[in-house]
Amino acid sequence: MKILTNEKAIDGNVANIVNGPGQTIVGPGNVSEFSKNSAESGADGLSPMEEAVSAAFKEAEDEERRLEAEKSAGDASNTPAGADGVDVKGRVDSDPLLKSTPVSGMDLSPVSVTQEQKDAFIDSIVANDRYTEKFELFGGRVSATIRSRTLEETDAIESWLRRKVALDEIKTASDYGNAAREVLLAAQVAEVDGVSYDELKGPMRSTETPSGVKDPGWVEQAYMWGKKPVALCVALTRCIAEFEARYWYFVENAKDVNFWSRGESTAE
């Protein structure tokens, strides 16, 4: 049995993870764009992070409506047949939520953290365990626990997405967004309302067999999320984006003794 690695290098421009049909979500790779001051909120009461995400969603939705209008009118001049006019090649390399290390020099200062989260992060490192955070959604009616990924999982996800793009099975921004969202949910959602979700199952990478190439063992776990309500999946993906930003903020401050001193907190 042969383990397949990154079969084909994919070139392209910077792109963010799409977490719904035509919708873009920001992650740790561009968390500096959220806000220059986490203590300020907009006039509508949203936090800077929520405002940035909402703005990105609105912009993407407007673009989706434009493309749909062109398609309905039969105007294919700006929309190639079988595609949405967006080149997805290169998205795996630039996707901020798939980064196994933070982008050099990125500004993570707007991220809000509590002493309890700092302690939990250190405990996970000392115990050689995954770091987790609990989120309350929809007015507290839904609770979810997000967990960190391993390096092996991140590499496996990147390899699988590269293969799908190379085989032309992922052609559009929507295709990529759905695939990336589902695998990230499978990898990082540990629990929703008391229902636990297993870590990614092996084999982690695609394998070559006499009958052809077999997908990783965790693919069905990812496809399962495609059958969940889109509102829940989008909300959970936002939680993952916030989680990842905070996770790398901790890593970025690993050597700062003052940062880890008890009593220090950036939460409002």
C-alpha positions in Angstrom: 0.0 0.0 0.0 1.4 3.4 -1.0 0.7 6.5 0.9 0.0 9.5 -1.5 1.6 12.8 -0.5 0.9 16.2 -2.0 0.6 15.0 -5.6 0.7 18.3 -7.4 1.9 21.8 -6.5 -0.9 24.3 -6.9 -0.1 27.9 -7.8 -2.4 30.8 -7.4 -3.3 34.0 -5.6 -4.2 34.6 -2.0 -7.6 33.4 -1.0 -9.5 32.9 2.3 -11.6 30.0 3.4 -15.1 30.1 2.1 -17.5 28.9 4.8 -20.7 28.8 2.9 -22.0 29.2 -0.7 -20.2 32.3 -1.8 -19.3 33.4 1.7 -15.8 34.2 2.9 -14.7 34.0 6.5 -11.5 35.6 8.0 -9.1 33.5 10.0 -5.7 33.8 11.8 -3.9 34.6 8.6 -5.7 38.0 8.4 -6.8 38.5 12.0 -5.1 41.9 12.0 -7.8 43.1 9.7 -10.5 42.5 12.3 -9.8 45.6 14.3 -7.0 47.9 15.7 -8.7 48.1 19.1 -10.6 45.1 20.5 -12.1 47.3 23.2 -14.2 49.2 20.7 -17.5 48.0 19.3 -19.5 49.3 16.3 -22.7 51.3 16.6 -24.7 48.1 16.1 -23.1 46.6 19.2 -21.1 44.0 17.3 -17.5 43.3 18.2 -14.8 44.2 15.7 -14.4 40.5 14.8 -18.2 40.1 14.2 -18.3 43.3 12.2 -15.4 42.1 9.9 -17.0 38.7 9.4 -20.4 40.3 8.7 -18.9 42.7 6.2 -17.1 39.8 4.5 -20.4 37.8 4.4 -22.3 40.7 2.9 -19.6 41.4 0.2 -19.5 37.7 -0.7 -23.3 37.4 -0.8 -23.5 40.5 -3.1 -21.0 38.9 -5.5 -22.9 35.6 -5.4 -26.1 37.4 -6.4 -24.3 39.2 -9.2 -23.0 35.9 -10.6 -26.4 34.3 -10.3 -27.9 37.2 -12.2 -25.4 36.9 -15.0 -26.0 33.2 -15.2 -29.8 33.6 -15.4 -29.4 36.2 -18.1 -27.3 33.9 -20.1 -24.3 36.3 -20.0 -21.3 34.0 -19.7 -18.7 36.7 -20.8 -17.3 37.0 -17.3 -18.2 33.6 -15.9 -16.5 30.6 -17.5 -18.7 27.6 -18.2 -18.8 25.2 -15.3 -17.2 27.7 -12.9 -18.1 30.7 -10.9 -15.3 32.9 -12.4 -13.0 32.3 -9.4 -9.7 30.5 -9.8 -9.4 28.2 -6.8 -5.9 27.1 -7.4 -3.6 28.3 -4.7 -6.4 28.4 -2.1 -4.9 25.5 -0.1 -1.5 27.4 0.3 -3.1 30.7 1.3 -6.1 29.5 3.4 -5.5 31.1 6.8 -7.5 28.4 8.7 -5.2 25.7 7.3 -2.0 27.3 8.5 0.1 25.0 10.7 2.1 28.0 11.8 1.1 31.6 12.1 2.0 34.0 9.3 5.3 35.8 10.1 4.7 39.3 11.5 0.9 39.1 11.6 -0.8 41.3 14.2 -2.7 39.2 16.7 -3.1 41.9 19.3 -6.9 42.4 18.8 -7.6 38.8 20.1 -9.4 38.8 23.4 -8.3 36.2 26.0 -9.0 35.4 29.6 -6.7 34.1 32.3 -8.8 30.9 32.4 -8.1 30.4 28.7 -4.4 31.0 29.3 -4.3 28.4 32.1 -6.3 25.9 30.0 -3.9 26.3 27.1 -0.8 25.8 29.3 -2.5 22.7 30.9 -3.0 21.2 27.4 0.6 21.7 26.5 1.9 20.2 29.7 -0.5 17.2 29.4 0.4 16.8 25.7 -3.3 17.0 24.9 -5.5 19.1 22.6 -6.5 22.5 23.6 -10.3 23.0 23.7 -12.7 25.9 24.1 -16.5 25.9 24.7 -18.7 28.3 22.8 -22.4 29.3 23.4 -24.4 29.9 20.2 -27.9 31.2 19.4 -28.5 32.8 22.8 -27.1 29.8 24.7 -29.5 27.3 23.2 -26.6 25.5 21.5 -23.2 24.8 23.0 -20.2 23.5 21.2 -16.6 22.5 22.0 -13.9 23.3 19.5 -10.5 21.4 19.7 -7.1 22.1 18.2 -5.8 20.1 15.3 -2.6 18.0 15.2 0.1 18.8 12.6 -0.6 15.4 11.0 -4.3 16.3 10.6 -3.5 19.7 9.0 -1.0 18.0 6.5 -3.6 15.4 5.7 -6.4 18.0 5.1 -4.1 20.1 2.9 -3.0 17.0 0.9 -6.6 15.9 0.3 -7.7 19.3 -0.8 -4.7 19.6 -3.2 -5.6 16.3 -4.7 -9.3 17.3 -5.2 -8.2 20.5 -6.9 -5.6 18.8 -9.1 -8.2 16.2 -10.2 -10.6 19.1 -11.0 -13.1 17.8 -8.5 -13.0 21.2 -6.8 -13.6 23.8 -9.5 -15.3 26.8 -7.9 -15.0 28.9 -4.8 -18.2 27.3 -3.5 -16.8 23.8 -4.1 -13.7 24.7 -2.2 -15.5 26.4 0.6 -17.8 23.5 1.1 -15.0 20.9 1.1 -12.7 22.9 3.4 -15.5 23.8 5.8 -16.6 20.2 6.1 -13.1 18.8 6.8 -12.4 21.5 9.4 -15.6 20.8 11.2 -14.8 17.1 11.2 -11.3 17.8 12.6 -12.1 20.5 15.2 -15.7 20.1 16.5 -15.4 17.9 19.5 -19.0 18.2 20.8 -22.3 19.9 20.1 -25.1 19.9 22.7 -23.7 16.8 24.4 -23.1 14.8 21.2 -19.4 14.0 20.8 -17.6 13.8 17.5 -14.5 11.6 17.1 -11.1 12.9 16.1 -10.2 12.2 12.4 -9.9 8.5 11.7 -7.0 7.0 9.8 -5.5 6.4 7.5 -4.9 10.1 7.4 -3.9 10.3 3.7 -5.2 8.8 0.5 -3.8 5.4 -0.2 -3.1 3.6 -3.5 -4.6 0.1 -3.8 -4.8 -2.4 -6.7 -8.3 -1.2 -7.4 -7.4 2.5 -7.4 -6.9 5.4 -5.0 -8.8 5.2 -1.7 -9.8 8.3 0.2 -8.5 8.9 3.8 -10.4 7.2 6.6 -11.9 10.4 7.8 -13.6 11.5 4.6 -17.0 10.2 5.7 -16.7 12.2 8.9 -16.3 15.3 6.7 -19.2 14.4 4.4 -21.5 14.0 7.4 -21.2 17.7 8.2 -22.5 18.5 4.7 -25.8 17.1 5.8 -26.1 19.4 8.8 -28.1 22.6 8.8 -26.0 25.3 7.0 -26.7 27.9 9.8 -25.1 25.5 12.4 -22.1 24.8 10.1 -21.5 28.5 9.4 -21.8 29.4 13.1 -19.4 26.6 14.1 -16.9 27.6 11.4 -16.9 31.1 12.9 -16.1 29.6 16.2 -13.2 27.8 14.6 -11.9 31.0 13.1 -12.0 32.7 16.5 -10.5 29.7 18.2 -7.6 29.6 15.7 -6.9 33.3 16.1 -6.7 32.9 19.9 -4.6 29.7 19.7 -1.9 31.4 17.6 -2.0 34.4 19.8 -1.0 32.1 22.7 1.8 30.6 20.6 3.0 34.1 19.5 3.4 35.1 23.1 5.0 31.9 24.3 8.2 33.7 25.4 6.5 36.7 27.0 6.7 36.1 30.8 4.4 39.0 31.5 1.7 37.7 29.2 1.4 34.6 31.2 1.4 36.3 34.6 -1.8 35.6 36.5 -4.2 38.5 36.5 -3.3 39.7 33.0 -6.3 39.6 30.6 -7.3 41.2 27.3 -11.0 40.3 27.7 -13.4 43.1 27.9 
